[in-house]
Amino acid sequence: MSREYWEQRYQTKDMPWEKGAPSPGLVDFLAGYCGPRQATVGVPGCGTGHDVREFARAGFEAFGFDLAPSAIPQAMAKTEAAGLKATFALADFLRDEPPQKFDWLFEHTLFCAIQPRERDEYVRAVLRWLKPGGIYLAINYVVIEGDAGPPWRTSREEQLERFGAHMTLESDWVPRSYPNRQGRERMFLWRRSR
Ligand SMILES: C[S@@+](CC[C@H](N)C(=O)[O-])C[C@H]1O[C@@H](n2cnc3c(N)ncnc32)[C@H](O)[C@@H]1O
């Protein structure tokens, strides 16, 4: 979908994805995460930045990117109000060069928001934005009725097919979700090959 499409959704406040809180699956993951936190994480399609702030709260150096100009000042204002530090910038994840390569990339409701025909480009973007050996943590929407997206569903099989050639799947599970998405999402922890 175009920049104009997403910007219009923000301008008209037609944002059903905006829950005012980070993804419960990410909150649980970070609460149980015992590995190193001196790492950079990029969150493409960050919206108003709830997931970016959750990484910042957990001690990561967090960066959020979005295609819609209106998302960026909203994300910055909420981050300042929360007393947290994170960097936000306007970017087209599918087409732009990253400002830097990241140790981690976090996906939440961007893969389902792009046109299904753009999914090859999405995989190429992940490989462009993520360091070799880096972690790709994704929460994918796997149960959506109908085909009139966005959002559009994916499947575990599609994720394995698309990313399995470039990364090792360390684990995947059904995460805790927002109430209207419970049981409809699947979380994947991938490590990119060196
Ligand atoms: C469904 S919303 C989800 C926002 C956020 N992840 C959340 O869960 O609150 C999808 C977001 O992706 C952004 N987006 C769409 N295409 C993009 C692209 N090519 N590059 C970066 N952001 C994009 C939209 O502007 C929108 O903010």
The ligand as a Gaussian input file, in Angstrom:
#p B3LYP/6-31G(d) Opt

LIG

0 1
 C       -1.093000      -2.293000      10.720000
 S       -0.049000      -0.929000      11.075000
 C        0.870000      -1.593000      12.486000
 C        1.639000      -0.562000      13.276000
 C        2.390000      -1.130000      14.480000
 N        3.283000      -2.207000      14.100000
 C        1.423000      -1.609000      15.546000
 O        1.208000      -2.825000      15.653000
 O        0.876000      -0.764000      16.264000
 C        1.133000      -1.048000       9.763000
 C        2.158000       0.059000       9.807000
 O        3.151000      -0.179000       8.805000
 C        3.430000       1.043000       8.150000
 N        3.969000       0.671000       6.826000
 C        3.289000       0.178000       5.767000
 N        4.125000      -0.074000       4.736000
 C        5.375000       0.255000       5.166000
 C        6.654000       0.240000       4.569000
 N        6.829000      -0.185000       3.307000
 N        7.716000       0.654000       5.296000
 C        7.549000       1.085000       6.573000
 N        6.358000       1.137000       7.204000
 C        5.277000       0.726000       6.498000
 C        2.121000       1.805000       8.150000
 O        2.281000       3.184000       7.982000
 C        1.568000       1.438000       9.544000
 O        2.027000       2.330000      10.528000

